[in-house]
Amino acid sequence: MRLSEIGPGFHGAVTRVAVDPSVRLGGLSAEELELRLTEMGFIAGARVEFLHQGLFGADPFAVKLDAMRIALRRREAVGVFVRAADRGPQA
């Protein structure tokens, strides 16, 4: 699943960063956006937790990425792939 698709209650991990080559975002090429996301800490294995989102259009949204808090727009998060954490049996 893509990071841009997560919502309240999500806990998981980054699996990869791969921005579609046809994407241009605010003058950034896909390669530049991918590099920026990686430099922010979106790397395979990083833990991700959804924190909150904007009131209108749910954008921007904030995540806890390992020990950091990062806010980004959903269109910027399309190239980050995540998997939900296995929560095990609920008590």
C-alpha positions, 0 to 999 in steps of 0.5 A: 500500500502507498503511504498516501493511502494510510489513515487513523490507526495505521502502524507499519513500516516502509517497504520501499521508495519508488516514485513513478518516473512520469511524476513532476511535483512542483518542479521536482523530478521523480528522481529528486522527490525520491532522493528527498523522501529518502533523505527525510528517513523514508527507508526500508524498515523505518517504522511509520505511525499515522498521527493526524491530518488536515481538516480539509481534504485530509491534507497535509498529514503527519506521521511518526517516522521512527523517532521523528515527526514529519508532515507531508502532502499525500501527493508527495507520499505516493512514492512511499510504499508501506506495510501494516504491522502485524498486531497479533491477537487482540486481547 
